[in-house]
């Protein structure tokens, strides 16, 4: 079996279980029988195992197989793609910084009006990470790594759409109103005048802090891109588990 196929199968295991367990009717059935907290713990454990397998596959086979797009060989192209990756990662970090006020927060019970980065896009993490991953799929030196990042980009978009469907069922009219006043595509709601920035939208939290975090990652790029990006996968895995456990223990 080729290296891209191995990565693809590992990715499929993660994506398949993630989407199947995260959406009705299976999610609702298990949550009713187990309780929300126990279901979330199970969901997190399965996601951690499958994502860990993906990290191991990437570390082992990421450098094998046919060459990838490697569009970063051209200096001008690399600058453009690197800039897009920076913007995408900063947007994803803005989503994490804003997570406590987001309707996407685990076990949230109330939909608050959009503010801050939510005015740009209601899914800053998913949209930002999709852009970041798509750029890295184009920069990848092997097809195995390109498949990995391309799959994460598609998963991010699918995750945003799945979140909208799930929360629409859970919160009804409140979330429908939130969706109507926001946008998935960055700045679309602002351009259509459904959203407008105010003095209460803290620039430090929305722009400066995420950009600073992204700058730190950029300076340490060589470290977390080791083993064909597997170190980055582990970092994302640990961050996701930590965020979920923190939410579980706080409720």
Order of alpha helices (4+ residues) and beta strands (2+ residues): alpha-alpha-alpha-alpha-alpha-alpha-alpha-alpha-alpha-alpha-alpha
